[in-house]
Each structure stands twice: as C-alpha cells, then as structure tokens.
C-alpha cells in the first residue's frame, strides 16, 4: 500500500541531490561548445581531410550525450514534482496518482545515479573508446569456451547501451570457443566503464565437454585499453617497429593458410606487439595491428601516470587461482561475485547476457573512495 507521506519523504532528498548536481553543470557552456563544433564542421572545405575531425566528432558525440542526459534528468525531476504537487492537492490517497508518482520517483532516482557516476569518470582517457582483449587461461577447450561466453557478454553489454562493436582480431578455437579476440567498442565513456573489467575472470561450472559431468574451473584474462585513435600523437619511429608477415591460422576455409596476410607489429624499445589476421588484405591487417599497438603504447603512458593502477595491473601475472577479480559460479550454486568491491548478483544468466552495469558502478565508487 502506497502512502503520500512516504513518497513525499522519499522525493525530498532526491530533489536536494538534483539541485546540488545541477549547480555543478554549466549547460549553457556545453551548448555553446556544441555550436562552436557545428560551425567548425560546416565551414567551407572543412571535410577535405575528414580524418582531422575524428577528435571533434567524438567530442561532439560526448557533449551531445551529456546535454541530452541532463535535460532528460531535469524533465524527470519536473515530472516528479508535478505529480507530487497533484497528489498533495487532491490529498485523497488516490491509488493511481500514487502509483504514477512512485514510478516517476524510481525513474528519476535511476537517472540521478547514472549522472552522478558519470561525474566520477574524471580521467582524461575515461571518455575514450576502448580496445578490449580476451585470452584463455590453461585448460584448452574449456577455457576457450569461457572466452566465447565473455565475448558474448561484452557484445551484449555494448548492444544494450547502443555502442558500436568492431571485431579487430579473432582466433577461433580448434574444437570450440575462442583462442583470442580483440574488439574495439565505441560510445560515450566506454573506456571509463569497461576499465572495471580488466583482470582475471573465473568460471566454475559442470563442464559440457566432460563426459563424466565433473565440475571445472576455467580462467580468462580481460584487458581494456583506451583507444588513442588519431587524437593522440605518439612518438613512434619507423625504425622502432619490426613488422612480421605470416600465414593466418584457424579452422580452415577458403583462402585461409594460402596467403601470407597476417601481420604482427612489434615496438622494439618496449617489446609491445600487436597482430591481426582477420582480413585477407595484408594492408588492412597492418592498419589494424598498428591501431592496437598505438592503443597499447598509449595505455602504457597512462599507467605510468597512475602508479596505483600500474601496481594493480602488474599483479595480473598469472591466469590462475588467487588472481581473479570476479568469479562466476554456475554450480553448485549460482552467484557472480566481484572480489574487489564485494558486489554480488544471483541472476548469473542476466550477467552473462550483458547486465554488468552494477559491477561497473560499484567499481567506480570503489576507485573514488580509494582516491579520496
């Protein structure tokens, strides 16, 4: 049974949080910057070199998303206030009015939480797109199948948030699953949210590949890097690069293993490398490998600036017991637990279907508390 007094008491702190938050943002300045970008993009001859506008287009997308979210929040707050005023005027405990007010309050609280969390993404790289890589631990087909499950989880997460996913490199398993995969995920604050996924993920289940029906533990390593794109100028000399050409590997098929189109690029001063064998074109594979290498080198610079995060990253030295950040248990009970934040979810199927926002949000709060 809903009561007006309870709803009124719940609305008051939400309104106070909104007023405090709204005072932080200069919406007029955001719109002014959007107009300036529009003018820059529409000037004569501006698109003669469209690659020069990649940073501006990304900034425009981020600013547009931010202003749209803020206006949606303001409208939600106004709607909640109107329904609260209507319920107070009637003061007759009308059930339909109270139900609508409760729904408006719930939607407003969700939007408020979302924007407060985006404010925690304060690092320069948090607004960038992300390069995401997944590799299996020991265990052969079992671990490779776990990589395929994680690949689906992240692509489903991206689809829920209307992010775009580009498969940069994928090496299928010999029997099932995936040996390794590299994705580029693009959208507002993608790296800021996905950095919570970096580390070792453990799966406990009855293996579908074990005829005896025994329980198995599998591991997979997830790495996430900010996509530097063309916006970051890194001092990479041609003489510092070694480019190796080799034949693609895989389960077979037309043109597979018949041409030397796979490319591996190694940055000699750091030993960091990247490879791609997805395309039949050696040129396209080289471009993709260079992009991933650029992201890895940029990520190395980011890690140097953040000693604490570098220490955590350096601890990811073995894809095995004791190093996992999150455990997904399917048997003997069903639970997903993040070992850094203590966040738990009992609906394992929903998590594996991409509902990982709660883990990401708790991780951002965890980082914020550690830094303050």
N, C-alpha and C positions, 0 to 999 in steps of 0.2 A: 504494500500500500504506500503510495507516494504522498508526501505531506509538503505543503508550501513552505513551512518553516525550515525543513531540512534542505530543500532545494535552494532557498534564499541563502542559507548559511554556506552552502557549497559554492554558490555563484560569487560571493563576495571576495574570497581570496583569489579566484581566477581573474576577476576584474582588476584587482590590485596588481597581480602579476603582469597583466596585459598593459596597464598604464605605465608600469616601470619599463617594460620591454619596448613599448612604442617610443618612449622618450630616448632610447638608445639609437634608433634608426633615423637617419635623415632621408626620408622618402623623396623629398624634392631634389636632393643632390643625386640620388640614384637615377631619377628620371632625367635629370639634366645630363648626366653622363651617357645614358642611353641615347638621348637625342644627338649628342656630340658624335657618338659612334655611327649612328644612322647617317649623319651628314658626311662623315668621313667615307663611309661605304658608297654613298650615292654621288660623290664628286666625279666630274668627267675624267675618264682614264684610270679610275681607281682599280678597276678589275683587269688591267693589262697584265699584272702579276698577282693572280689570286692567292698564291701561296703566302704572300706577305701579310694577308689578312687573317690567317689562321688564329693568331692570338686575340685579335679584335673580335672575331666571330665567337670564340669561346667566352670572352668577357661579356659579350652581348647576351649570349645564352644564359650565363650565370646571373647577370643582373636582371634579365627578364624573368627568370625563375624566382629570384629573390623578391622582386617587387610584386609579382603575381601572388606569391605566398603571403606576403604582408597584407595585401588588400583582401585576400581571402580570410585571413585571420581577423581583420577589422570588421568585415561583413559578418563573420560568425559571432563576434562579440556583440555587435549591434543587434543581431537577431536574438541572441540570448537575452539581452537587456529588454528588448521589446516584449518577448514572451513572459519575462518575469514581471514587467510592468502590467501586462494584461492580466496575468494571474492574480496579482495583488489588487488590481481594480475590482475584479469580479469577487475575489475573496470567498469563493464558494467551493473551493477544493474540487473544481471541475477536472475529472479524471483525464479527459483528452488533452486539455490545456497543460496539465502537469506532465503528461507523457511526452508531449512535444517539447516542453521546457527541459525535461531530463535529457532528451535526445540532443537538443541544441547544446546543452551543457557538456555532454560527452564529446561531441564533435569539436567544440571549442577547446576543451582540455587537451585533446589529441593534437590539434594544430599548434597549440601553445607549446606543448612538449617538443614537437618537431622543430619549431623555430629556435627554441632555447638550445637544443642540441646542435643545430647548425652553427650557432654562435660559438660553440666550443671548437669548431674547425677553424682555428685561427692561424695555423701554419701556412706558409706561402704555397706549399705543394698540395694542401688539402683540397683545393678547388680544381685540381687537375684530373684528367682521365687516368686510367690505371692499366698497367700491364700485369696480368695475373698468370702465374705459372703453377702447375701441379705436377708433382713427381711421386711415384710409388716408393714405399719402403721395401724391405725384404719380404718375400712371400709370394713372388711370381704372380700368377693369375689372380689370386685372392686380393692382393694389394692393387693390382691394375684395375680390377673391377671397382675397388673403392675410389680410385681416381675418377673413373667414369661417373660414379654416383656424385662425387663432389663437383665435377664438371657440370652435371645437370643441375645441381643445387644453385650454383652461381649463375648459370644462364637463366634459370627460373627467377632468381632474385632480380637480375637485370631486367627481365621482361616485366616483372611486377612494377618496377619503377620507371618503365619506358626508356631504359638506357639501351644503347646500341652495342652489340657484341660482334667483334671481328675475330675470326679464328686465324691467328698468325702462324701457328705450327701445331700439328697433331701427329703423334706416332701411335698407331693402334697396337694393341696387344696381340701376341701371336695367336692366342686362343679366344680371349675375351678381354674387355676392358681397354684401358689406355695406358701406354708406357710413359708418355709425357704429353703435355698440352700447354700452349701459350695463347692467351686471349688478350685482346685489347677491349676494354669496356669504357664507353664514353657516355658522359652525362654530368649534370651538376654535382660537385663534391663527391665524385665516385671514389677517388683515392682516399679521401678523408674518412669515408665509411668502411671501405674494404681493407684498410690497414689493420683493422681488428682481426682479420683472417690470417695474418702472417704467422706461420708456425706449424707445428706438427698436429695433425688431426688423427684421432684413434677411433677405430670402429670395432665393436665387439658384437658378434652375431654367430648364428649357426650357418656355416658356410654352405652355399648352394653348390660348391664344387667338391664337397667332401661327401662321398657316398655313405660314410659311416655316421653322418649327421652330427659331427663334433663341433664344438664352439671354437671359433678362431678369432684372433686379434690381428687387425691389419692397421698399417700406418701409411700416411701420405703427407708429403711436405707441400705447403702452400706458401708461395712468395708473392708479394704485391709490391709493385714499384710505381711511382708517379710517371706518367708518360710525358717526357720532356718535349716531344714533338719538335717543331721548328722554332719554338719560342725561346728556348734556352740555347745559347751559344757555348758549346764546349770546345776546348782547345784540343782537338783530335787531329793529329797529323797523319797523313797517308803512310809515312814511314813507320808509324807506330802500330800499323794494322797488318795482320797476316790473314790472308784470305785463302781458305782451302775449299776446293771443289771436290765433291764425291757423289756417288750414286745414291739415290734415295733408297731407303729401306721401308718395308711394310709388308702387308699380307699378299701383295701381288696385284695384278691387274694390268690393263693396257698402259704402256709407256713407263711402268714402274720398273726400276732396276735396268732400264735400257739406255738411259742418258745420264750424264753426269751433271745434274741440275741442282743438287742440294749444295748449300753454301754454309760454311762456318767462318765467322769473322772473329779474330782474337785481338784484343788490345794488349800489346806486348808489355807495356810498362806496368799494368795491373794484373795481367793474366786473365782478365774477364773476357768471356766469349759468349757468342750467341749464334744460333744456327736456325736455318729454315729449310724445309724440303717439301712444303705444301704444294707449291706451284710447279708446273712443268717448265716454266721460264726461269733460267738461271738469274737473269736480271731482276725479276720480281722477288725471287728468294733472297738475293743480295740486299735489295732495298729493305725488306722486312727484317733481315738479320741486323742490318745497321741501325734500324729504328729501335729494336730491342736492346742492342748494345748501348745505344745512346741513353736509353732509359736506365740501364744498369749503372752506367757511369754517373748519371745524374743522381741516382739513388745513393751511390757511394758518397757523393758530396753532401747529400742531405744527412746521411748517417754520421759523417764526420762532425757536422754542426750540432748534432744531438747525441752527446756521449751516452746518455742513459739508454736511449733506444738502440744505439750501437751495441751496448753491452748485452741487451736482451737478444738482439739478432745474432751476436756471436755465440750465444748459448745454444743456438739451434744447430748443433754439430752432429747429431745422430737422429735418424728417423726411427726411433725405437722407444722402449719403455722409459718412463720418467721424464721425457722431454715434451710431452704433448701439452697443447694449450686447451684442447677441447676433446671430450670423449662422447661418442655416440653409441649408446648401449641399446641393442635390439633384443638380446637375451642375456640373462634370464628375466630381466625386467626391461622396461622401455624408458629411457631418460637420455637427454642431452645435457651435459654439464660443461661450463667454461671454468677451467681451473684457475684463471686469473681473477675473475670477478665473482665467482660463486653463482652466477646466473644459471638457472636450470629451466628446462622445458620438458614436459611429459609427452607432448604430441610430436613424436620423432618423425612421423610421416610428413607433417606440415613443415618442420625444419628442413628436411631433405628435399622438400618441394620449393624451397627458397625463402621461407619465412624466418629469416635470421636477423631482422631489424632489432629485436630485443637484445640480442647478444652484442650487436654493434653499438647500440645506445649505451648499454651498461659499460662497455669498454671505454667509450669516450668519457663517460663520467668518472670511470676509474683513473684514466690518464689525467683528467682535470684535477682530481683530488690529490694525485701524487705530485703534480706540478705546483700545487699551492699548499 
